[in-house]
Amino acid sequence: MKMKYKLAGIAVACVVGIAVVWWLVSGISQSEVSLDVNQEIDLTPEQITSIEAIGEWEFLAIANEELVDTTRKGFFSNDHLVRIYYGTVRLGIDMKNVEPGWIETEGDSIVVTLPQPDLLDKHFIDEAKTKSFFESGKWSQKDREQLYQKAYRQMLVHCLTPENLRTARENGEAQFSRMMKTMGYEHVSIRWK
């Protein structure tokens, strides 16, 4: 008799289990199941801050040398000072100069607004490499400083050309596009302020 009750209990449990499974399955089939996929890529404030923390971002380095001279007229002879100055002019942006909202995202697209590339380091002449090419007469430190300033101005004129600034912008666009594409953005637009 105990065995009959046991089998009857198992049968009732199976019937109840089948009814619950049928009810769940029929309820799911009558309702619509959907899966939402978020296609947007979101840059977090921490990611934006870490990009800004890069500091100076170099887009173009131009190695240059300038031969600069000066002459001082004398009563019996002229004094000459000729020096060769070497330097590397670096063009890029300082991430401290980006304005709020410089990154705007929408879905898989991103627009980055950057300041124009400019001179990163104002002390670009390597004085350790500066050589006296020719020197006659006595020259003061003030005379040498004036020659240095002349070389400095000449390097700026020869390096801060429209062509070099355009190349710096193109390199900046390529670098930022690569970085944003690795972050998942398919469409990257770079604007210069």
Residue, then its C-alpha position, 0 to 999 in steps of 0.5 A: m500500500k505504501m508503494k501505491y501511494k509513492l507511485a501515485g505521488i510521483a505521477v502527480a508530481c510529474v503531471v504538475g511538472i509537465a503542466v508548469v513546463w507547458w504553461l511556461v513554454s506556451g506563455i513564452s511562445q505567445s509573448e514576443v522575445s526580443l534582444d536589444v543591442n546597443q550600437e553606441i560606443d560611449l567614451t567615459p569621462e575617464q577615457i577622455t581625461s586619459i587622452e587629455a593627460i597625454g600632454e603634448w602630442e607631436f605630429l611633425a619634427i623638423a631637423n634644421e641647421e642655420l648658418v648665421d653670420t655677422t660683420r663688424k666694420g673696423f678701421f683697419s679690418n672687419d671682424h667676422l663671426v659665422r656660426i652654425y646652429y642646429g635644432t629640431v622644431r616640433l609641431g603638434i598640440d598641447m592637450k591642455n588647450v583643447e576646449p570642453g566638448w572637444i569630443e562628440t559621439e553619436g553611435d559609431s561616429i565621433v567628431v574630434t575638434l582640436p586646436q591648430p598645430d603649433l610650436l611645442d618647444k620654444h627652446f629648439i636650438d641645440e646649443a651643444k651642437t652649435k659650432s663656430f664656423f669662422e671667427s675673427g676679432k673679439w665678440s662679446q656674449k651680447d654679440r653671440e646672443q644676437l646671432y643666436q636670436k637671428a638663427y632662432r628667427q630664421m629657423l622659425v621662418h624656414c620651419l613654420t611654413p604652410e606646407n609643414l603646418r599642413t603636414a602636421r595637421e595631416n599627421g594629427e588626423a591620421q594619429f587621432s583617426r587610428m586611435m579612435k578606430t581602435m576604440g571602436y568608432e567606425h566614422v571619425s571626423i577631425r576638425w581644426k579650430 
